[in-house]
Amino acid sequence: MPEVDPVVHDRTTESTSTIGSTSTGVSTPGHAIVVGILAALAGLMFGLDTGVIAGALRFIGNDFNASPRTQEWIVSSMMAAAAVGSLIAGTISFRFGRRRALLGSSILFLVGSLISALAPSVALLIIGRIFLGFAVGIAAFTAPLYISEVSAVAQRGSMIACYQLMMTGGIFLSYVTDGMLAHGAHWRWMLGLMTVPATVFLIGCLFLPDSPRWLMMRGEKLRARKVMRYLRPSPQQADREISDIATELTRGRSEGLSFFRHNANFRRSVGLGIVLQIMQQLTGINVLMYYAPKVFQAANFGVSAAGWATALIGLINLVATCVAIVTVDRWGRRPLLLLSCAIMTGSMLLAGGLVEYGGHDTVAQIAMVGSLLVFVLGFAIGAGPLVWTLCAEIQPLRGRDFGIVCSTFTNWATNWAVSNTFLSVLDTLGEAHTFWLFAGMNALFIVITLFYVPETKGVSLEDIESHLLAGWPLRDLGAHALPGASGASPRPSR
């Protein structure tokens, strides 16, 4: 499979980036923006399909007389399919190209949305959600990769940020739509409206160019040069980037599984990436994203009030993600992650206390909304974006694609496990103890961060890799020198 991670690609192969275009001719800066936005629509679809089920689930349950266990399967079927999609996305993207992988995911988004909206039974609704899951798994893997490969150095960060903002924006928009349609219990319209952005995404994919880097990997240098010359302001710059891509490709492809089997230090970085993804899902964020109206209704909110409170959560998630993008390279990973986990721990403790002891008056309801909004803010400034960043930064070049696939699959698998059991856990433990359980998970996340998570701000990926392969403790991978050591460790041979 190809090297896949946008953050890693951004920092290790600066000169291999390219900008996409929708045609051939004279390059303009606007073409780069258009192509980046078209590809980032995958993030919008991701967010929309993740968030829409929150408002629709109550009405689906009523119409189909679905038990809580059946509702768990309706929600979690998309996550299970996304896990499978993430495993096969690398192969599809490498064999058929990033553009065709995105085009395929757009078709799956459209078909899945139509099946879900028109489903006459729970079984067909779950089939529709499975289509959407495959689409999400493929798009979530391919879109950032494509954006990183078609964006110029100066624009790459903003284009990847655009993908992230599209995703959180999609969640917010789905919550707003759910809130507007909740009064009439129009769950089919909630799901059916997803066909509109899916159609726009599909049409946009038809005009995306192939990635010049993918063309180079296939040995199609002339086509790659033609696309690159269109995308860059000068033929000299385009030719220089094509030359750099060719040089990079001579270094060989990732060793992947073989490297994992034979290198204990690589196994440590893969293990940390897996643990970080598990802990991210155990914070409770996706429980809130998928089941927020049910959580609010359990706290004695009306149907409409619960819908709009959920929309407010989506807005906070969107705004706080913008804050994280601005501050991550200023404040550092560890401080933001520790602050994030502390906020989430406190807000979950408060939410449980309010359910248990707060009563049912207006003041208690407002306090409940406030605690959950603070929780989402805490997640969005740290645990949300930074886990993905760290999982990319700690993997060595020789095993980067393998490590990212492992952590991505773990994220979706844990997401499925949590979403597939939450209602059962809620019925068993009750609302208060469920909130306290998540508070305990977030407290554990603080401990893991303190003992194992490195600070990687301002440290090159090459230095992080050399420290990892030299056997440095995980927490010190971003250090310039170990305490008491003279100078940095020797760089391992490749």
C-alpha positions in Angstrom: 0.0 0.0 0.0 1.1 3.6 -0.5 2.5 6.0 2.1 -0.8 7.4 3.4 -0.7 9.9 6.2 -1.2 13.6 5.3 0.6 14.9 8.4 3.6 12.7 7.8 3.6 13.4 4.1 3.4 17.1 4.9 6.6 17.0 6.9 8.8 14.4 5.3 8.3 15.0 1.6 7.7 18.7 1.2 8.8 18.8 -2.4 6.6 15.9 -3.5 3.4 17.8 -3.1 1.3 18.8 -6.0 -1.9 20.7 -6.6 -4.8 19.3 -8.4 -6.8 20.8 -11.2 -10.0 20.2 -13.0 -8.6 20.6 -16.5 -5.5 21.3 -18.5 -4.1 24.7 -19.4 -2.6 27.6 -17.6 -2.3 27.3 -13.8 -4.0 29.7 -11.5 -4.0 29.7 -7.7 -7.8 29.3 -7.7 -7.5 25.8 -9.3 -5.6 24.5 -6.2 -8.3 25.8 -3.9 -11.1 24.4 -6.0 -9.5 20.9 -6.1 -8.8 21.0 -2.4 -12.3 21.9 -1.5 -13.8 19.3 -3.9 -11.7 16.6 -2.2 -12.5 18.0 1.2 -16.2 17.4 0.5 -15.4 13.8 1.6 -15.0 15.2 5.1 -18.3 16.9 4.8 -20.0 13.6 3.9 -18.1 11.9 6.8 -19.5 14.5 9.3 -23.0 14.5 7.9 -23.4 10.7 8.0 -21.8 10.5 11.4 -24.1 13.1 12.9 -27.4 12.6 11.2 -28.3 9.4 13.0 -28.3 11.1 16.3 -31.5 13.0 15.6 -33.1 10.3 13.5 -32.7 7.4 15.8 -35.6 8.1 18.2 -38.1 8.3 15.3 -36.6 5.3 13.6 -37.1 3.3 16.8 -40.7 4.4 17.1 -41.6 3.7 13.5 -40.0 0.2 13.4 -40.7 -0.6 17.1 -36.9 -1.2 17.4 -35.5 -2.2 20.7 -32.5 -0.5 22.2 -30.3 -3.4 21.1 -31.6 -3.1 17.5 -31.0 0.7 17.6 -27.4 -0.1 18.7 -27.0 -2.2 15.5 -28.5 0.5 13.4 -25.9 3.0 14.6 -22.9 0.7 14.9 -23.3 -1.0 11.5 -21.8 2.0 9.8 -18.8 1.9 12.1 -18.2 -1.8 11.5 -18.3 -1.3 7.7 -16.0 1.7 8.1 -13.5 -0.4 9.9 -13.5 -2.9 7.0 -13.4 0.0 4.5 -10.4 1.5 6.2 -8.5 -1.8 5.8 -9.2 -2.1 2.0 -8.9 1.6 1.3 -5.1 1.6 0.9 -5.2 -1.2 -1.6 -8.0 0.4 -3.6 -6.2 3.8 -3.5 -2.9 2.3 -4.6 -4.3 0.0 -7.3 -6.9 2.3 -8.9 -5.8 5.7 -7.8 -6.9 8.2 -5.3 -9.3 9.9 -7.6 -11.1 6.7 -8.5 -11.2 5.7 -4.8 -12.9 9.0 -4.0 -15.3 8.6 -6.9 -16.2 5.1 -5.7 -16.8 6.4 -2.1 -19.1 9.2 -3.5 -21.2 6.5 -5.3 -21.4 4.5 -2.1 -22.4 7.7 -0.2 -25.2 8.3 -2.6 -26.5 4.7 -2.8 -26.3 4.3 1.0 -28.2 7.6 1.6 -31.0 6.5 -0.8 -31.3 3.0 0.7 -31.4 4.5 4.3 -34.0 7.1 3.5 -36.3 4.7 1.6 -35.8 1.6 3.8 -39.0 -0.2 4.6 -37.4 -2.3 7.3 -34.6 -2.3 9.8 -32.7 -4.8 7.8 -32.6 -2.6 4.7 -31.8 0.4 6.8 -28.8 -1.5 8.2 -27.7 -2.4 4.7 -27.9 1.3 3.7 -25.7 2.1 6.8 -23.2 -0.5 5.7 -22.9 1.1 2.3 -22.3 4.4 4.1 -19.7 2.8 6.3 -17.7 1.5 3.4 -17.9 5.0 1.9 -16.7 6.6 5.1 -13.9 4.1 5.6 -12.5 4.6 2.1 -13.0 8.4 2.0 -11.5 9.0 5.4 -8.4 7.2 4.4 -8.1 8.5 0.8 -9.2 12.2 0.9 -6.5 13.5 3.3 -3.9 11.5 1.3 -5.1 12.9 -2.0 -5.2 16.5 -0.5 -1.7 16.1 0.8 -0.4 14.9 -2.6 -2.1 17.6 -4.7 -1.5 20.6 -2.4 1.4 22.9 -2.7 3.7 23.3 0.3 2.3 26.8 1.2 -1.3 25.5 1.0 -1.1 22.0 2.3 -1.8 22.9 5.9 -4.9 25.0 5.2 -6.2 22.4 2.7 -5.9 19.6 5.3 -7.5 21.9 7.9 -10.3 22.4 5.4 -10.9 18.7 5.4 -11.1 18.6 9.2 -13.4 21.7 9.3 -15.6 20.1 6.7 -16.0 17.1 8.9 -16.9 19.0 12.0 -19.0 21.3 9.9 -20.9 18.3 8.5 -21.7 17.1 12.0 -23.0 20.5 13.0 -25.1 20.8 9.8 -26.6 17.4 10.4 -27.6 18.4 13.9 -29.2 21.6 12.7 -31.1 19.7 10.1 -32.2 17.1 12.6 -33.4 19.9 14.9 -35.5 21.5 12.2 -37.1 18.2 11.2 -37.5 16.8 14.7 -40.9 18.4 15.4 -42.5 16.4 12.6 -40.5 13.2 13.2 -39.3 13.4 9.6 -36.4 10.9 9.9 -36.6 9.9 6.3 -36.0 13.4 5.2 -33.1 13.6 7.7 -31.4 10.7 6.0 -32.6 11.5 2.5 -31.2 15.1 2.5 -27.7 13.5 2.6 -28.2 12.6 -1.1 -27.8 16.3 -2.0 -24.2 16.7 -0.8 -23.4 13.2 -2.0 -24.4 14.1 -5.5 -22.3 17.3 -5.4 -19.4 15.2 -4.1 -19.8 12.7 -6.9 -19.9 15.4 -9.6 -16.9 17.0 -8.1 -14.9 13.8 -8.1 -15.5 13.5 -11.9 -13.4 16.6 -12.4 -10.5 15.7 -10.1 -7.2 14.9 -11.7 -5.1 11.9 -10.8 -2.4 12.6 -8.2 0.9 13.2 -10.0 2.6 11.1 -7.3 0.3 8.2 -7.9 1.1 8.5 -11.6 4.8 8.5 -10.9 4.4 5.3 -8.8 2.8 3.7 -11.8 5.7 4.8 -14.0 3.6 7.3 -16.0 6.1 10.1 -15.8 4.9 12.0 -18.9 1.3 12.2 -17.5 2.6 13.2 -14.1 4.7 16.0 -15.5 1.8 17.3 -17.6 -0.5 17.5 -14.6 2.3 19.0 -12.5 3.1 21.7 -15.0 -0.5 22.7 -15.1 -0.6 22.8 -11.3 2.5 24.8 -10.7 3.2 28.5 -11.6 6.4 27.6 -13.6 7.6 24.5 -15.5 10.9 24.7 -13.6 9.1 24.2 -10.2 6.9 21.4 -11.7 10.0 19.6 -13.1 11.8 20.0 -9.8 9.0 18.4 -7.9 8.7 15.6 -10.4 12.4 14.9 -9.9 12.0 15.0 -6.1 9.2 12.5 -6.3 11.3 10.2 -8.5 14.1 10.4 -6.0 11.8 9.6 -3.1 10.4 6.5 -4.9 13.9 5.1 -5.3 14.1 4.7 -1.6 11.7 1.8 -1.7 8.3 1.1 -0.3 7.3 0.5 3.3 8.3 -2.8 4.8 5.1 -2.9 6.8 4.3 -6.3 8.4 7.9 -7.6 8.0 9.3 -4.6 9.8 6.7 -5.0 12.5 7.6 -8.6 13.1 11.3 -8.0 13.3 11.6 -4.6 15.0 10.6 -4.4 18.6 10.9 -0.6 18.6 8.4 -0.3 15.7 6.1 -2.5 17.6 6.2 0.0 20.5 5.1 2.9 18.2 2.4 0.8 16.7 1.2 -0.2 20.2 1.1 3.4 21.3 -0.9 4.4 18.3 -3.4 1.7 19.0 -3.7 2.6 22.6 -4.2 6.3 21.8 -7.0 5.4 19.3 -8.7 3.2 21.9 -8.6 5.8 24.6 -9.9 8.5 22.2 -13.0 6.4 21.6 -13.4 5.6 25.3 -13.6 9.3 26.2 -17.3 9.0 25.3 -17.3 11.5 22.4 -19.0 9.3 19.9 -21.6 8.2 22.4 -22.5 11.9 22.6 -22.4 12.4 18.8 -24.6 9.4 18.0 -26.9 9.4 21.0 -27.0 13.0 22.2 -30.8 13.4 21.9 -31.3 10.3 23.9 -28.9 11.5 26.6 -30.7 14.9 26.8 -34.1 13.2 26.8 -32.9 11.0 29.7 -32.2 14.3 31.5 -35.8 15.3 31.0 -35.5 17.5 27.8 -38.3 17.6 25.4 -37.8 16.2 21.8 -37.3 19.6 20.2 -35.2 20.9 23.0 -33.0 17.8 22.9 -32.5 18.3 19.1 -31.4 21.9 19.4 -29.2 21.1 22.4 -27.5 18.5 20.2 -27.1 21.1 17.4 -25.3 23.4 20.0 -22.9 20.5 20.7 -22.1 20.4 17.0 -21.4 24.1 16.9 -19.0 23.9 19.9 -17.2 21.0 18.2 -16.7 23.0 15.1 -15.5 26.2 16.8 -13.1 24.3 19.2 -11.6 22.4 16.3 -10.6 25.7 14.8 -9.0 26.6 18.1 -7.0 23.3 18.1 -5.8 24.0 14.5 -4.4 27.4 15.5 -2.8 26.4 18.8 -1.4 22.9 18.3 1.9 24.1 16.9 2.2 26.9 19.5 1.3 25.1 22.8 2.4 21.6 21.9 0.7 18.2 21.9 1.1 17.1 25.5 -0.2 20.3 27.2 -3.3 20.4 24.9 -3.9 16.7 25.4 -3.6 16.9 29.2 -5.8 19.9 29.3 -8.3 18.2 27.1 -8.5 15.0 29.2 -8.8 17.0 32.4 -11.7 19.0 31.0 -13.4 15.9 29.8 -12.9 14.1 33.2 -14.4 17.0 35.1 -17.3 17.5 32.8 -18.3 13.8 32.9 -18.1 13.8 36.7 -20.3 16.8 36.8 -22.8 15.4 34.3 -23.1 12.2 36.4 -23.6 14.2 39.5 -26.3 16.3 37.9 -28.2 13.2 36.7 -27.9 11.6 40.2 -28.4 14.6 42.4 -29.4 17.6 40.4 -33.1 17.2 40.1 -35.3 18.0 37.1 -35.7 21.7 37.2 -34.6 24.3 34.6 -31.3 25.1 36.4 -30.3 21.4 36.4 -31.1 21.1 32.7 -29.0 24.2 31.8 -26.2 22.8 33.9 -26.4 19.5 32.1 -26.2 21.2 28.7 -23.3 23.2 30.0 -21.3 20.2 31.2 -21.7 18.3 27.9 -20.8 21.4 25.9 -17.6 21.8 28.0 -16.9 18.1 27.4 -17.1 18.5 23.6 -14.9 21.6 23.8 -12.4 19.6 25.8 -12.4 16.8 23.2 -12.2 19.1 20.2 -9.1 21.1 21.5 -7.1 18.0 22.2 -8.1 14.3 22.1 -9.9 14.7 18.8 -7.3 16.1 16.4 -4.1 15.4 18.4 -4.5 11.6 18.6 -4.5 11.5 14.8 -1.5 13.8 14.7 0.5 11.8 17.2 -0.3 8.5 15.5 1.2 9.9 12.3 4.2 11.5 13.8 5.5 8.5 15.9 5.6 6.0 13.1 8.9 5.5 11.2 9.0 5.9 7.5 9.6 2.1 6.7 6.4 1.2 8.5 4.3 4.3 8.3 1.5 3.0 6.1 1.2 -0.2 8.2 1.2 1.8 11.4 -1.5 4.2 10.2 -3.7 1.4 8.9 -3.4 -0.4 12.3 -4.4 2.8 14.3 -7.2 3.7 11.8 -8.7 0.3 12.0 -8.5 0.3 15.8 -10.3 3.7 15.9 -13.2 2.3 13.9 -13.3 -1.0 15.6 -13.4 0.6 19.0 -16.0 3.1 17.7 -18.1 0.2 16.7 -17.7 -1.6 20.1 -18.7 1.6 22.0 -21.6 2.5 19.8 -22.9 -1.1 19.7 -23.0 -1.4 23.5 -23.8 2.1 24.8 -27.6 1.7 25.2 -27.1 -1.6 26.9 -24.6 -0.1 29.3 -26.9 2.8 29.9 -29.8 0.5 30.8 -27.5 -1.6 33.0 -25.6 1.1 34.9 -27.9 4.1 34.6 -27.1 7.5 33.3 -25.1 8.8 36.2 -22.8 5.7 36.5 -22.3 5.7 32.7 -21.1 9.2 32.8 -18.8 8.4 35.7 -17.4 5.4 33.8 -16.4 7.7 31.0 -14.9 10.1 33.5 -12.7 7.2 34.7 -11.6 6.5 31.2 -10.6 10.1 30.7 -8.6 10.0 33.9 -6.8 6.9 32.7 -6.0 8.8 29.5 -4.3 11.5 31.6 -2.1 8.8 33.1 -1.2 7.3 29.7 -0.4 10.8 28.4 1.9 11.6 31.3 3.9 8.3 31.1 3.9 7.5 27.4 3.0 10.3 25.1 5.9 12.4 23.6 6.0 16.1 22.9 6.6 16.3 19.2 6.2 20.0 18.6 9.1 21.4 16.6 10.9 18.0 16.3 11.6 16.6 12.9 10.1 13.2 12.0 13.6 12.0 11.2 14.7 12.8 14.8 11.6 11.1 16.3 12.3 8.0 14.1 15.9 7.9 15.1 15.1 8.1 18.8 12.4 5.4 18.5 14.7 3.0 16.7 17.5 3.7 19.1 15.3 2.5 21.9 14.5 5.8 23.7 11.4 5.7 26.0 8.2 6.6 24.2 7.7 9.7 26.3 11.1 11.0 25.2 10.9 10.5 21.5 10.5 14.3 21.0 13.3 15.3 23.3 16.5 16.8 21.9 18.6 14.6 24.2 17.8 12.2 27.1 18.5 13.5 30.6 22.1 13.0 31.4 22.9 12.0 27.8 25.5 13.9 25.8 24.0 14.8 22.5 21.4 13.1 20.5 21.3 9.4 19.7 23.0 8.2 16.5 20.6 8.1 13.6 19.9 4.5 12.6 20.8 3.3 9.2 17.9 2.8 6.8 
